[in-house]
């Protein structure tokens, strides 16, 4: 990591850290005081989004429905598929809590990051001990994308919106499969709400 000067915070982001078994021990060995920010969203939507992303690169992959089940007749979910595995947040959090206290981890709601970006970023700024500089006036909602955009990027007069890989239209998924996934994730979500003391309202 680069050296951080007085009054600076060094940040780094990689989506796979949260689900990588060895990451908590490595990060703890580097610095036990590290503050961790994890953006989470409804695991069902997350799985469909994951699939949509893969589909854009490999259009000939099997359907979402066939990848979801180990056995469609019995309704047995295939937890070895990474798109499903990643959304079992309670399991991943268990691993992190062996190395970091809950007070050093902030969970940001992916849904609220879209509906109230300034509110969620307010929580982030408080967590990092920063003055609340980013407010509602820094955002506008891009109807086409379905995401908020920053009014202007640092050092530029142009607004900054999420790249073309974000906001892709999800394919239509069999509602019965979506329901089956909701039922599958429910106990894990409940455990995650208890662990974090935060109800994300994913049901």
Residue pairs with C-beta under 8 A, 6 or more apart in sequence:
1 10
1 12
1 30
2 10
4 10
9 128
9 130
16 23
17 23
17 27
18 38
18 92
18 96
19 85
19 86
19 92
21 95
24 95
24 96
24 98
24 99
24 100
25 99
27 34
27 36
27 99
27 100
28 34
28 99
28 100
32 99
32 100
33 104
34 100
34 104
35 104
35 105
35 106
35 127
35 128
36 96
36 100
36 104
36 105
36 106
37 105
37 106
37 108
37 124
37 127
38 105
38 106
38 107
38 108
39 107
39 108
39 109
39 110
39 113
40 89
40 107
40 108
40 109
40 110
40 200
41 49
41 109
41 110
41 111
42 110
42 111
42 200
42 202
43 86
43 87
43 88
43 89
43 181
43 185
43 188
43 189
43 202
44 87
44 178
44 181
44 182
44 185
44 202
45 170
46 83
46 86
46 87
46 110
47 68
47 83
47 84
47 86
47 87
47 181
48 64
48 170
48 171
48 173
49 168
49 170
50 82
50 83
50 86
51 64
51 67
51 83
51 171
52 168
52 169
52 170
52 171
53 165
53 168
54 61
54 83
55 61
55 171
56 165
56 168
61 67
64 171
64 173
64 177
65 72
65 173
65 174
65 177
66 72
67 78
67 81
67 83
68 77
68 78
68 81
68 84
68 177
68 180
68 181
69 75
69 76
69 77
69 78
70 76
70 77
70 78
70 80
75 180
77 84
77 180
77 181
77 184
78 84
79 85
79 88
84 181
86 92
87 185
87 188
88 185
88 188
89 188
89 189
89 192
90 188
90 189
90 191
90 192
90 195
91 188
93 105
93 192
93 195
93 196
96 105
97 195
102 195
102 196
106 123
106 124
106 127
107 196
107 198
107 200
108 120
108 123
108 124
109 120
109 200
111 200
111 201
112 119
112 120
113 120
113 121
114 146
114 147
114 148
117 139
117 148
118 134
118 135
118 136
118 138
118 139
121 134
122 132
122 134
122 135
125 131
125 132
125 133
125 134
126 132
137 151
138 150
138 151
139 148
139 149
139 150
139 151
140 148
140 149
140 151
140 159
141 147
141 148
141 149
142 148
142 149
142 161
145 161
145 162
145 166
145 167
146 167
147 161
147 162
147 166
147 167
149 159
149 160
149 161
149 162
150 159
150 160
150 161
151 159
152 158
152 159
152 160
153 159
153 160
182 203
185 202
186 203
189 200
189 202
189 203
192 200
193 199
193 200
